[in-house]
Amino acid sequence: MRYQSTPEKEFDGDIIITDPCYIIRNENGITKNDWHYCEYGEYMERLGIKNYLTHDTIYGDWGCTVFDSDTKKPLGRFCADAGLVSVFLLDEVLAYNPNFNYHSERPWTTTIIPDFKGTIQIEVVRETGTYEKDSEYWKAGETWEDYLVHVVGHGVNKKTGKAINFISKQTSL
């Protein structure tokens, strides 16, 4: 599953894109260790969060920028410290953790897209190429492959009716 895209999922509301470890309650959790209980972001419904997507970044810890697919302008940034990326409805996160404020207090960790209605997918893209020069690890002409993870959304702003199409790209380590 690591190298497979998630299915597209419908979202309707304010969405956030972040590492799921950031939303976990440190105090007064559902269990003594909510991060372990949700199996490290895999089963967020155990915490009452039903509408979400989670995927391994493949890269590990990273920083990403979310770009408007139509204008190419940045919409926000997010990062990962657990090597995971998730998309959540903000109201479900706040119902679970009313103290969550990374979207406003730590904006480099969490992209927020308000009033989104549409589909989102965490897409895995395989890239291949050919090495141009010899190195101690490969010979010129040998092929290489890599996998990239993007969060891709297609929808509208529910209040304005304006299109909201976006894609995330890794922009830092």
Secondary structure, DSSP 8 states (H G I E B T S, - for coil): -TTS----EEEEEEEEEE-GGGGS-SSS-SSS-HHHHTTTTT-GGGGT--SEEEEE-SS-SEEEEEEETTT--EEEEEEESSSEEEEEEHHHHHHH-TT--HHHH-TTT-EEEEEEEEEEEEEEEEEEEE--S--SS--TT-EEEEEEEEEEEEEEETTT--EEEEEEEEEE-
